[in-house]
Amino acid sequence: MITFGSERMLTFGGVAKHGRGWLPLIGLNALIGSGVTLALPTVLGRSVDSIVAGSGYTRWLVVAASLIALGVAASIVDAFAGAACVAETTAWLRRRLVKHVVRGGPDGAREFETGDLVTRVSANASDAAQAGPAAVTAIAAIAPPVGSLVLLAFIDPWLAAAFFGGVLLVILVLWTFAKRTADVSLAYQETQGRIAALLSESLTGLRTITAAGTAQREESRILASLPELHRHGVVTWRILARSGAQAAVVGPLVLVAVLAVGGLQLVSGRITAGDLFAASQYAVLGAGLGNLTGVLGELARAKAGVRRSAEVIAIEHVPHGTLPLPAGPGQLTFDQVSVVADGNVLLDNVNLDLPGGLTVAVVGPSGAGKSVLAAVAARLRDPSTGQVSLDGVPLQAVSRRVLRKAVGCAFERPRLVGRTIGEAIDPHAVSPVRTLAAARATHAHDFVSRLPDGYFTSLRKAPMSGGERQRLGLARAWPAGRLLVLDDATSSLDTATERQISRTLTEDRQHRTRLIVTHRPATAARADLVIWLDQGQVRAIAPHADLWHNPSYREVFA
């Protein structure tokens, strides 16, 4: 079995143990609180007997006041330690979840909707972080009733018997509550995730929704799961209310039973008035077990949060090797590469040997596998079978740092990341000179220089067209040292700008290999070679001028 420490398994116990130094402190304070709770009735009982006797009560009252002060101090420390433990565990778990999402790459996160992932990383991680404090609190809550049973047995065995019978009923109520709450909490969190996923999807396509006039329909689609969420919430509150009502009935029964037996024992002279007072307080402790429904509810939510977080932790990291790349022109080789997803063959036994330093266009009808080929070339996904090599080294054997410095990618709809335009071009902020050079090469500088704050303009507030976003995406990929993979990355550019960038790519002074997915015949015409894909297979490799004589090839651009 893979252990939690290997980062491949997340368990309730693993999350709880991450409380580290806080959990012992929480446990210690819980023990102190339990000790005070158990000692106080006996001390107050002695005070009652001393008052009845008319002497010695001052000492017992001082002890009682000291115990109360100690209990208050323990409660304050426990509240602080619990909050700190949850905060640290939440931060740790969120870092771990984000790490697995990011390092899992596009394939790893494909099975999750974006909004659902956000819910798991934010709300569910916070719920899971309650595991440690809630578990310690639940365990510590056992001490007072057990101690009460023992101390009542010392006072009088019949008192202990009456107490024990009532506590069994309370435990039965709590066990039923815990069992029913766990499933409902998980269902509630899963429904929350589905609603968040639909909302995220709609926000991404908000412009399309507005243009199509389907806002009301989209609102209904997003909120379609709201009644289900309401049902789960109602069931949760019903379970809580039912258990609370049962505990409210059973609790007084425990107290009445103990007082009835205690009264008989007092009349018979077997116990003192102080003993009866102490017994009544211990009965209250037993009845107070019913208040554990809140703690058990936290445990159920934590368990559900851990389960949903564990599904994210199970995302496989994209494995990388440790090899460097030798000096080379950027020769790209596909050796019997096939990609199969959900039973569909996306690439079928592709064999390519592309000389370094060339501009290679990838063309084909929709669904031919162009974007898949580009993703495999950039190692954004791995082939199901076969191997892709760069200058003779399999991509899977190259270290992450070396690979990402050597290979740059730009996409049709780039997701720009960073606070400013400059950070979107160069996330690592290596050099302003490098940022400016990349922007000039891809003609992004033309519009960035016109912005009020230039490269320091807020990315979120910068007014940009689709073509301008594509130019920033190209600029971000431009510093790559060996291979540029452009997946329809110039489709939104106007003809003049696209021609300028194509000329820049063709006349690349760094002599990098350029793999360009395109639908434009002019781009294919400027390339040194064209890979013609059809249904996941390479139909031909030749210059555009040679392929243009084929009517089927011309239909690709129709």
Buried (B, 14 or more C-beta within 10 A) or exposed (E): EEEBEEEBBBBBEBBBBBBEEBBEBBBBBBEBBBBBBBBBBBBBBBBBBBBEEEEEBEEBBEBBEEBEEBBEBBBEBBEBBBEBBBEBBBEBBBEBBBBBBEBBBEBBBEEBBBBBBBBBBEBBBBBBBBBBBBBBBBEBBEBBBBBBBEBBBEBBEBBBBBBBEBBEBBBEBBEBBBEBBBEBBBBBBBBBBBBBBBBBBBEEEEEEBEEEEBEEEBEEBBEEBEEBBEBBEEBBEEBBEBBBEBBEEBBBBBBBBBBEBBEEBBEEEBBBBBBBBBBBBBBBBBBBBBEBBEBBBBBBBBBBBBBBBBBBBEBEBBEBBEBEBEEBBBBBBBBEBBBBEEEEBBBBBBEBEBEBBBBBBBBBBEBBBBBBBBBBBBBBBBBBEBBBBBBEBBBBBBBBEBBBBBBBBBBBEBEBEBEBBBBBBBEEEEEEEBBBBBBBBBBBBBBBEEBEEEBEBEBEEBEBEEBBBBBBBBBBBBBBBBBBBBBBBBBBBEEEBBBBBBEBBBEBEEEBBBBBBBBBBEBBBBBBBBBBBBBBBBBBBBBBEEBBEBEEBEEBBE
